[in-house]
Amino acid sequence: MLNYILWPAGAGLLISASLVAATRDWARRRMVMDRPNARSLHVRPTPRGGGIGIVVPTCLALGAMAAMAPYAQVPAAWIAGVGFLIAAVGMIDDVRGLSAVTRLVVQSTAAVLIVVGIGVWRTFAWPGLWRVDLGWMAVPCSILLVAGLTNIYNFMDGIDGIAGTQGAVAGLGWIVAGNALQDPLLVVAGAVVAASCLGFLVFNWPPASIFMGDVGSGFLGFVMAALTLSVAVRSPAIATAGILFVWPFVFDTGFTLLRRLRRRENLLHAHRSHLYQRLVLTGLSHRSVTMLYGALAIAGVVVGSAVAREAEPASSAGALLIATLSGALWLSAVWREHTMGASDITTQ
């Protein structure tokens, strides 16, 4: 499996870094800038669209797998093709702007297409804890997973380095999952995603000189969901591991959505009430919060690896660890707001 890691990773890193540098210069000339707004945590206009450095090498690697490995032709072609559609619409949004309705229609269509193309997640399993047959809910839940994770990644791309770091760590998780399943497609996808995210982070690590933009964030969320669906039929446990690889983003978004619903807030309005945003607003630097979420993601890969191997004692303990870390993340934001007299900081 080593060749499936080294070549995609090396090519992904070089292509990504080159494309991001070129995109940054292009965005500055064309004034394709992310300007501070009610949701932002940056203070100056910054070029966006750097996610193209993740999209291109990932699609090239998937395309190569579709051409050279007959067993991988269907999932690789579908993920590359539909992922490119998501990225193209994201790039248009970065450059010209699109309505939320237009983006949602495209994302929903993409979710339906990928479910039709590679299948659904029929059984949710956590070794040692539960195994649930989704029955008739399998199709709608699979569509919701793809559309939801596409949006979740976009919501969480709000501070320097956080989305790229999560992508790099999750890519490593997919390398581990691919080795567990002896699936070169997963190994190649994980290697190129991890490496291209590192190439992007050269320019996005705090202080960032370019942002990922919708072209990259939506694409990464889609790829994470599509890889999860691609293994769900063969190994429900590895599909669960796929969610664990990005659990900090899933938990933060889910918790924030429920909190806003409880407070009867307008979900369509821009806000800064994600846990990572609340931590920054209490004085932590982008670098500190990004490193915190990176560490949480690494914990998710460790637990996901145990789940993928169906190591029951370890996977059961991992569930407790993830629950504990989730509570600690929430309490850390609440504690910092309280100690700084910032109980209403998320309404600013």
Phi, psi and omega in degrees: 000350186298320179296330179287349178259310189295310183294310178299321181294314180298313179295319181298318180297312182293314181296317181298308182301320180294315182293321180295317178299316179294320180294321178300315179295318179297316182295325178293319180292320183270000181059040173272088190239147171268110184263140182305138176219194185296337182265346191284155172238015173247161189245352180227149178302136184226137177304148177227170183105004182294345179296346177300333178290345175264322183297309188297307180296327179292315179295322178297317180294318179294321177297321178294320178295320179297325182280327189258340183238100183306323182295334184262001188302312185293303182296320182296316181295318180294316181295317179294315184293310181289324177298321178296323176299314178301316181294319181297316178294322177297321179293320177298319179296320179296322186274314187246335183091135177229156179287157178298325180295316180298314179298318181294320178298315180296315181296320179293319177297317179298320180296317178296316181300315184289328176293317177297321186284320187237355173110184185237166177265104188266336183227124176264122185226135170233103186309131180090348182239303182201162174215116187239124175278119184284342176057227182294343181280355185300314182293305179298325179293323179293318177297317179296323178301312183293309180295321182293312182291329174301316180285322180303316181296323178294317179298324186275351179276071186236353176223162184301126170086343191291317182288321178293320179295315178299319179297319180295316181292317179297323176301318176298322177299320180289332172297315179298315180296320179297321177293322180296324182265357184054049182241103181301329180299315179295322180295313179297313180300315180297318182295315183287325176295313180299313183291319180292328175294322177295320176299321177293321183294340175305327183254346184252352179294139185305131356278131186288141174257353175204148178259160180293317183076171180297332180301325181264318185293314178297321179297314181296316178299319178297314182298318179300318180290318182294320176297322178298314178296325185294337180254355188298322181290318182284323183210094176303328180294319179290328174298318175299319178300324179300324176288323179297329179299333181240024187300326179300322179290319181294314181295312182302313181292316179297315179298316182294320178298313180296321178296319180290324176297317180297326180271004177056042177274155176286114185291344181273349181278143176298146183208170177227050185246009169297153181301320180294325177291320179297322178295319178294319181295339177271005172115352177288146180283160174304318182299315183295315182291320177298317179293324176298311180293328175296318178296320177297321179295321177298319176300322177296323178292320179297312179293318179299325178295320178293320178295317181298324179278354183056040175276096194299313180299317182291320181291324177294317177296326179297324177299318177296321179297314181297319178298318180295316180294324177298312179297320181294322179297313179297312183296327179295321178293316180297316181297317180294320177297319181293313183291335180263005181065037186240041183297337179253020188295330183284355176265357182291000000 
